[in-house]
Amino acid sequence: MRTCVEVVCAIILPPVGVIIRYGCAVEFWIALLLTLFGYIPGIIYALYVILRETS
């Protein structure tokens, strides 16, 4: 259930999905930077970071 919430947050606002899982770690800052440069790269990175541990 937690992963579903993280994925939905990652699609709506990518840094929020990452911060739920990792806190204010380097993954969050990368997601924030990619989201500022382009919404789609931020989503792709956030989904990758969230789903790489669950599979």
ChimeraX attribute file (.defattr): number of C-alpha atoms within 10 A of each C-alpha:
attribute: neighborCount
match mode: 1-to-1
recipient: residues
	/A:1	5
	/A:2	8
	/A:3	14
	/A:4	11
	/A:5	11
	/A:6	22
	/A:7	21
	/A:8	14
	/A:9	20
	/A:10	26
	/A:11	18
	/A:12	13
	/A:13	18
	/A:14	27
	/A:15	26
	/A:16	20
	/A:17	27
	/A:18	29
	/A:19	21
	/A:20	17
	/A:21	16
	/A:22	13
	/A:23	13
	/A:24	12
	/A:25	11
	/A:26	12
	/A:27	19
	/A:28	22
	/A:29	14
	/A:30	16
	/A:31	28
	/A:32	23
	/A:33	15
	/A:34	20
	/A:35	20
	/A:36	12
	/A:37	11
	/A:38	11
	/A:39	17
	/A:40	14
	/A:41	16
	/A:42	23
	/A:43	24
	/A:44	16
	/A:45	21
	/A:46	30
	/A:47	21
	/A:48	14
	/A:49	19
	/A:50	21
	/A:51	13
	/A:52	8
	/A:53	7
	/A:54	7
	/A:55	5
